[in-house]
């Protein structure tokens, strides 16, 4: 079972459950628990079509918490009475009532430190605050911040603790529209759907995400993943050439020869690069293995932990997409490395054109470069190389090996035709 399920539904003030909810607002917790199914309508459709799932997600609560609101974790009697008056005014003015239910798998809550099944202790304060933040955000995006009132309660189930919310507008602000009745004919009513988007998310997705973000602090892990990718494995100020060895240099030229002549296509996610991506990815995999093996293992470990988290919260499809996007998505690791490599390949082409005075926008043909006499320059460069080799004992072998390989690569820019 997915760790969290979120459902929302709305009804007109003529619905019997709308009236029953108001009637039982000021009853004690035991009474509201007993009559729970009489005033809850959020999962009515599921109850009719899939009773087993309904019972899994909801069932009958063992107990119900005191009512809470936007300003209080436990409403006092006078506060409940005032809120009940607002709900009655909303009913009189034909406001719709929205009911939201956020249902949790108790094992999920326990896994993330929110519930102790042995002691039957729930961090209800954190759940109420998360609901408060999610409702406030939703009302703001729906233009109802100054018109809506709401109340909530936590229902304690054997397997699925859930938050129950009810929202109305004493003075309705939603637009009215003509709808088709399922019994035939038409009727006019306020619009109840909540599907406005925010950052590419539907109202449904955003509400659920805000609940999760505010009951489970996953920011440290997300930051660690971003830092590894941004500052260690793909830093903008580090060039591939500085870490090349002889094999990498040969692979670099192989990719250069294979790429299309039109350099405007040299963008990793460009459809025209589809057939070249395996070659680019293979190069970058070797680059990571040689230079950032430990960091990449940590990167994958953190990604796998995030995949487990998303499986718990959103299901398998969201989890699979998460890792795929982190590796090959728009801002993924291999996309970043691929574009960095393509940029250096483009710079390599530019240097060759300058060296050999080649005109034109197309890629240089490595196999048909003009012949140049670079014997004296090569001799000077080789003497400098020997001097560098003699100084290898002053630094670690690995550090000097990389510098040596980089210098050889620069020399090849000068003597490409001869080599």
N, C-alpha and C positions, 0 to 999 in steps of 0.2 A: 504493500500500500504506500502511496505517496504520503510524505510527512505532513503536508498541509493541503487542504482543499478549501477553496473559496467560492461561495455562491451568493448571488444577489437576485432579489425579485421585488416587484412593487405591485400594490393593489389600490383600487379606488376606495374612497371612504365608505362606500356602500357594502364592501365586503365584510362578512361577519367577523372574520379574524382581526380586521382593523379595529372593530368595536371591542372585541374581547381583549386585545392587547391593552387598550386604554383602561379597561375595567380592572385588569389585574396588575397594573403598574404599581399601585399602592398597597398590594397584598404583601404578606411576608414571603421570605424566600421559599419556605416549604410549600406554600400554596401555589406560587408561581412554578415551582418544580412539578407539582402534581398536575397542573393544567397546561403544561408546556406545549403539548401538541395542539391544543385548542387555539392558541394565539400565534403559533409559528406557521408561516406559509412559505418560507424560502425554499424548502426542499419538497414541497407538495408534489411537484411533477415527478421527482425522483421516487418518491414514496409510491406513486401509482405505477411507475414503469419498472422500477428495480428496487423492490422492498429490501432485498438483501444488502445492497449498497447503501440504501437509506439507513438501515440499522447499523451498518458498519461505521458510517460517518457521524450519525446523530444518536439514534437510539433514544431512550428516555434517560435524562440526567439523574444522577444519584442525588445531586444537590445543586442549588443555584446561588451564586454570590449576590451580595447586595447590588443594587443598581449603581452604575457609575456614569459619568457624563464628561463633557469637555473640560470641566473645572474641578471635578471631585471624584475620588476613587470609591467613595461610599456615600451616596446621597442620604441626607437626613429626611425625616418625615415631611417637614415643611418644604424642602427642596423638591421632593417627589410630588407633593400636591401642586406646587407651582408648575412643574413640568407637565403634569397630567392636564392642567388647565390649558397649557399651550397645545397639547395634542388634541384636546377637545375643540379648541378654536380652529385648528388645522382641519379637523373633520368637518366642522361647520362650513368652512370656506372651501370644502371639496379638494383639499390637498391630497395628493397621493401619499401613501406610506411606503417607504423603502425598508426592506429588511435585508441585512447582510449577515451571513454566517461564515465564520472562519473556523474550520474544524481541523484539529491537530491529531496525528497519531501519537499516542502517549509515549511510545518507545522513541519516537523522534524527539519529543520534548526532553526525555531523559538523556538521550545521547548528547544533546547540546546544553545540558546543565540547567534546564528550566523546570524539571520535575523529578521528585524522588518518589518512586513507586512504593518503596518500603514504608516510608514515613507518611506517604500521601500528602506531600508538601509541594505546592506549585508556586512558582514566582509570578503570582497573579499581578503584582504591581507592574512588572515589565510588560506583560501581555496587555494590560489596560493602557499603558502609555503608548505602546505600539499601535493599538487600535485608535487612540486619540490622534496620533500623528497622521495615520492613514485617512481617517475620516476628514480631518481638517484640510489635508491636501486635496482630497476628492471634492469637497464642497467649494474650495477656492477655484478649482478648474471648471466646475460646473456653474460658477456664478451664484452660489447659494450660501456663501460665507455669512452674509448678514441677514439671511432670511430663514435658515434651517435651524431646528433644534433636534437633539438626538439623545438617546440613552442606550446603555449597553449593560450586559451581564455576562458572567462566565458560568457555563454549565459544566459540571463535573461528571464525566461519563467514565465507565469502566475502561474503555479502550480509546475514546476520542473526546478529550476535553475540547470545548469550543466556545468561541465568543459570539454572542448574539447581539446584534445592533438594530435599532429602529430609528428612522429619520423621517421627519415631516417638516412642512413649511406652514406655519400659522397664517402667513399671508403669501399665498402661492405666487411664485415668479416664473415658473416654467411656462413655455409657450403652449398654447392650446392648438389642437389639431383634430381633424376628422379621421376616425378610424373605422375599419370594417369589422363588424361584429361576427363572431364565429357562429352566431345563430341566424345570421342574415341581417341585412340592413347596415346602417352606419350610426355612429355616435360621436360626440365631441368630448374630448378629455384632455387633461394636461399630458405633456410628453414625459414619459418616465424613464426612457432608456438613458444609460450612462455609457457612452462610447467615445467621448472626446479623447483625443490622443495627447500624449505628452512625451516628447523625446522618442517618438516611434512606438510607444506603448499604448495599448488601449487602457481605458479606465480600469478594467478588470485586472490586467497585468500589473499596472502600476500599484494598485491597492495591495495586491498580494505581495509584491516586491517590497513595499514599504513596511508591511508587517514583518517580513523576514529580516530586513535590514535592521529593524529596531528591537528584535528579540535575540538575534544572533550576530555577534560582532565578527564579521568575516573580513574586515578591512585590512587587518595586519597581513593576512595571507595574500590578499589581492595586491597589496603594496609590494610585498616581497617578490611576487611574480613579475610585476611591472618593472621593479628595480633591476632584477636579474636580466630582463630582456633589454631594457633601455640603457642601463649604465655599465653593464658588464659584457654581455654577449654581442650587442649591436650598438656600441657607443658611436655617436656621430663623428667624434674627433679621431677615431682610429681607422686607419686604412688597411685593406687587405695586404697590400704590398709590403708593409712593415713586418708581416708575419709569414711571408712566403718561404717555402723551401723549394728545392729543385723540382719535385713532383708537382707541387702546387703551381709552379710557373708554367710547366708543360700543360697542365689542365687549363690554366688561364688562357693560354694561346689556342688550345683546342676549342674552347667555348667561343673565343673571339672569331675564329675561322668559321664556326658553325652559324653564328648569328646572321640574321638578314642584313642586307646591305643598307637598308633604310633605317638609320639610327633613331628616327622618330618613333619607331615601334618598340624601342628598348625600354619597356616598362613591364615589370614582373607580371602584373595581373592583366596585361593586355591580351586579348584573345589570340592575337598573332604570335604570342610567345608560348602558347600552349605546348608545342612540340619541343621547346627548348628548356622548359622548366625542370624536367628530370635531370638534365645535364647541370643546370644551375644548382638545383637542390643537392645533387651528389657532391659538387664542389664545396658547397657550404657545410654539408655534413662532415666532410673531411676537415674543413677549417675548424669546426666546433670540436671535433674529436682531438685534434692536435693542440688546440689552444685553450679550450674552455670545457674540457670533459667533465670536471667535477661540477662546474656551474650548471651545465646542461642537465646533468643527472638530478641536481637539486630542483631545477626548473620543471623537469618532468614529474618529480615527486610531488611538488606543490600542485601541478596541474591535475594529477590523479586524485589528490585529496579534494580539489575543487569539483572534480567530476563526481566523486562520491557525494559531496554536499548537494550538487544539483540533482543527482538521482533521488536523494532524500526529499528534496523540496519541489522539483519540477518534473521529474520523470526522466526516462532514458533519452528521449530525443533532445531535450535541452542540454543534457549532460554531454552527449556525443558532439553536438554542435559547438559547445563551449571549447573543448580541446582543439577541435578542428579549426575554429576561428583563431585561437591563440597561436596556432602554428602556421596556418595558411590563409587566414582572413585578411581583410584590408590592412590591419595594423599588426598582423601576426609576425612571428619570429622569422620564418622563411621568406615572407614577403619583404620584410625590412632588409634582411641579408641579401636577398635577390636584387633589390633595387640598389643597394650599396655596391654590389659587385658590378652590376650593369653600368653604374656611374663611373667606376674605375676603368671598366673596359672602354667607355666612351672617352675618358681622359687619355687612356693609352693610345687610342686612335688619333686623338688630337696631337699628342706628342710626336707620333710617327709622321704625321703630316707636316708638322713644323720642322722636324729633323730632315726630312727628305723633300721638303718644299712641294708637297702634293696638294693640288687644288681639288675642290669638289666637296659635296656634302655627304656622299656615300662612304661606306666603310673602306678602309685601306685594305688592299690585297697583300697579305703577308708574303705570298709566294712570288710576287712580281714587284719587289721594291727596287728602286734605282740603285746601281752599284756605287759605293763611295769608298774612298781610300781613307781608312781610319787606323792604319797600322801604328802611327806615332801615338795617336790618342789612346789606342788600345794598350800600347806598351806602358804609357804613363799610368793608366788605370790599373793595369796588372801589378805594377810596382806598389801602388797604394793598397791594393788588395793584399799583397804579401806583408806589408807593414801592419795591416789590420789583423792578419792571421797571427803574426808574432805577438800581438797584444791580447790574444785570446785568454791567456792565463790571468789577466787582470780582472776578468769578468767571468760569470758562470758560462759554461759551455752553451747552454740553451740560449741565453741572451745573445751571445756573440754569433751563434749559428744563424739566428734570425736576421741580425744586422748584415751578416755576410751574404745571406741569400738575397736580401733586399738590394744590396750593392750590385750583385751579379745581374739582377733583373734590370737595374738602371743601365748597366753596361750594354745589355742586349738591345736597349733602345737605340744605342749609338752604333751597334754593329749587327743589326738584325739581318742584313743581307748575307753577311759572311757566315753567320751561325745557322 
